[in-house]
Amino acid sequence: MNVLFAITTGILFGLGAFQLLRRDLIKAAMGFYILFTAINLLFLAVGAFDGVVPAYSTSVAGGKTPSDPLVQALLLTAIVISFGSYAVLLGLISISSRRYRTVDPDSVDQLKK
Amino acid sequence: MNTFNNPLILGAIFLPIGGAALSLLLAQNRTYQHFIGLLSGIGAWLSTLGVLYFNLTQGPQVYRLGGWETPYGIILVPDLIGSIFGLMASTVVLGGIIYALGCKDKCVTYPVFMPLFLCMAGGLHGAMYTGDIFTLFVFIELMVMSSVVLVAISDNRLGVEAAIKYLLISALGTLFLLVGIAAIYATFGTLNLADIARKLASGERPLLAQAAAVMLMCAFLLKSAIFPFHFWQPDFHTTAPTPVHAVLSSVVVKVGILGLIRLTNLLFTAEAPLIRSLLLVLGLIGIFFGSLAALRTYDAKRMLAYSTFGQIGFILLGIGWGTPAALVGAVVYAFNHALIKSSLLMITGAISSRMPTKSAKLADIGGVGKTLTLANILYLLGGLALAGVPPLNGFISKVTLIQGGIDAHSFLPLILAVGAGLITLLYMIRTWQLMFQQPPAPELKVKPKGDQLFAPLMLISLCVLLGIFAAPLVDVATDAVTQLNDSQIYITSVLGH
């Protein structure tokens, strides 16, 4: 299971970093979100034990390993935050694409002047 | 073990956030909104002052949210250094709110301005007070998101571009922070700073923990705009509205500084010599790059943003030397720099608000302040304080820092830093002469009314006061450093044994 997580996280990281470096702000924003998804998977993978049943439930008494609840709590927080940042980023890109008539980051360069 | 939950700690964080919620409800009425903003700013300031007082009398304060046992629940631990940084933040935030009340910018009249500003303040105070590494991430994100939106709604049309740039770069910093947190959780199974410190001190030190140190350090360097992660700062800070710029350039960059202090003095004490020698080099680069770039730049606001690199470099030198005297220097320097830099930025903003185009370009702004005696005196005082001329507080911070350098027997960085400090005098005096001493260009139509100068007046008076009566701040900083060097005090006050 851990190997699967490691490979998936690695692939998502690579994809995200590649998209972030594209010359297109919308694709860069997607890369931003893919990177956060990779981190979320990483969080799930570092949980203390690979449980199959929820913690604090009656089935724990039945001898099954519970899953780690803390990483799930962290994960929920991280998902909400990354989702909010993604929404704000897309909103800003929408404003700037209307103003500059392009989403090429090399053409959005008024600050350099 | 201190089992008392001090409610003042919550006041510093949740008064601004509650004020933000309330002022969103009253979005239709700007007077009520500004009144609530001012009220919660004053409340947060009094709370941070109270937290500092309780720290001095009773030792580190702890708030266990939800009443969970310590290694498990979320806790807020303002120890002495945290509460000094918290007081610094809330003072500048209060100044920023007061400035915003008298600000002529259009963005200040938007109904979202005050809620966002208060959210930023709440995140800032939370990041200074938290004793939990994941809560640190949450508060930093709250601060970053509100400041990004505040810059995007700025009167400066380039704000949106700068906001996109910063949001993407800051996301990378957040990624570093999250990977560091994941690595720490995988290694130690805890997120509590005191618990991590105790486990690290027991000699348990797998490779993953050192990787986490690198990741956390990258994140903090990025948040503080330190070389090699500095490039976003001038654009992002210069396009911000003036009250936001004052808060960003003076206290938001200090969050990373506090993180670095915690990293070297609480968590990774065994790796600290390595981290410190790196910080020393980065500090020297920052001092030279910042001072020279400030000298060669074309815009009064941008010059101060570049000068922040240099000033952060001085603080890094103090952390890098790492002896108690040098750390006292770093803490005093950080506190004084926040007051000086925010007031200078507010005065520059007030001057450029009288320009028809609101620009602060040195080519246009010449002589605009010729008739403004108060701004003239305040800017001169602030500039001299930034350069470290007695009897202002900048002099005290330079002296404590130099004492630290002598104490650490590190003379080459010391000489370089003192030499580069003179460049500060050069660019501040040059800008002061340009803005206030020469007659304005004849075709320039200076507006009769601009932003109010009450907030910079308040902050500069604090600067003068802290220059003349420097002993309290230096004493408190000395106590804080004594507490820092014995990380057992922090661990015991959180975990109890």
Interface residues (C-beta under 8 A of the other chain):
Chain A: L20 L25 A28 F32 L35 F36 I39 L42 F43 V46 A48 L70 V71 L74 T77 A78 I81 G84 S85 V88 L89 L92 I93 I95 S96 R99 V108 Q110 L111
Chain B: F134 V138 E141 M145 V148 V149 A152 R157 L158 V160 E161 A162 A163 I164 K165 L167 L168 A171 L175 L178 V179 I181 A182 A183 Y185 A186 G189 L191 D235 T239
